[in-house]
């Protein structure tokens, strides 16, 4: 009997966690779009996109010059830190929600 109660409790917690993640998916999509469009790297200079590293990589992938676009987690971390300090009001209604969403990523 206790095992069933524990299983139900675990299932409820998992369901609540999944619902919370789903609520944040729209904000995460907007953050991902902003990351791809705006992240700049000093190490990359493209003729068309300048220092926007991932725009240039995606264009290479579209042109069949690159099979896989690898995202550097250090780039994601730098972007998230910048967004926490200077949140974009267009992405979220509440800057607190946006900051929490970034921290949950």
C-alpha positions in Angstrom: 0.0 0.0 0.0 2.8 2.4 0.9 4.6 1.6 -2.4 1.4 2.6 -4.4 1.2 5.9 -2.5 4.9 6.6 -3.2 4.4 5.8 -6.9 1.4 8.1 -7.1 3.4 10.9 -5.3 6.3 10.5 -7.8 3.9 10.5 -10.7 2.2 13.7 -9.5 5.5 15.4 -9.0 6.7 14.4 -12.5 3.4 15.7 -14.0 3.7 19.0 -12.2 7.3 19.3 -13.3 6.3 18.6 -17.0 3.5 21.1 -16.9 5.9 23.8 -15.6 8.4 23.0 -18.4 5.6 23.3 -21.0 4.5 26.7 -19.6 8.1 28.0 -20.3 8.4 26.6 -23.8 7.2 29.7 -25.6 9.7 31.9 -23.7 12.5 29.4 -24.4 11.7 29.4 -28.1 11.9 33.2 -28.2 15.2 33.1 -26.3 16.6 30.5 -28.7 15.5 32.6 -31.7 17.2 35.6 -30.2 20.4 33.6 -29.4 20.6 32.4 -33.1 19.9 35.9 -34.5 22.1 38.0 -32.2 24.9 36.0 -30.6 28.2 37.5 -31.7 31.6 35.9 -31.4 35.0 37.6 -31.7 36.4 34.4 -33.1 34.1 34.3 -36.2 33.9 36.9 -38.9 31.6 36.1 -41.9 31.2 38.3 -44.9 27.4 38.3 -44.8 26.7 38.0 -41.1 29.7 39.6 -39.5 30.3 38.3 -36.0 26.9 36.6 -35.7 28.4 33.1 -35.4 25.2 30.9 -35.5 23.5 32.8 -38.3 26.6 32.1 -40.4 26.7 28.4 -39.3 23.0 28.0 -40.2 23.5 29.6 -43.6 26.4 27.1 -44.3 24.1 24.2 -43.2 21.4 25.5 -45.6 23.9 25.7 -48.4 24.9 22.0 -47.7 28.4 23.1 -46.7 27.9 21.9 -43.2 26.0 18.8 -42.0 25.6 19.6 -38.3 25.5 22.9 -36.4 27.2 22.5 -33.0 26.2 24.9 -30.3 28.9 25.7 -27.9 27.6 25.6 -24.3 30.0 28.4 -23.3 28.2 30.6 -25.9 24.8 29.7 -24.4 26.1 30.4 -20.9 27.5 33.8 -22.0 24.2 34.7 -23.7 22.1 33.7 -20.7 24.3 35.7 -18.3 23.9 38.7 -20.5 20.1 38.2 -20.7 19.8 37.9 -17.0 21.6 41.2 -16.5 19.8 42.9 -19.4 16.4 41.1 -20.1 14.5 41.7 -23.3 11.1 43.1 -22.6 9.7 41.9 -25.9 10.2 38.3 -25.0 8.4 38.1 -21.7 5.8 40.2 -19.9 7.7 40.0 -16.7 11.4 40.4 -16.4 11.4 38.2 -13.3 9.7 35.4 -15.3 12.2 35.7 -18.0 15.1 35.6 -15.6 13.7 32.5 -13.9 13.1 30.9 -17.3 16.8 31.5 -18.3 18.0 30.1 -15.0 15.9 27.0 -15.5 17.5 26.3 -18.9 
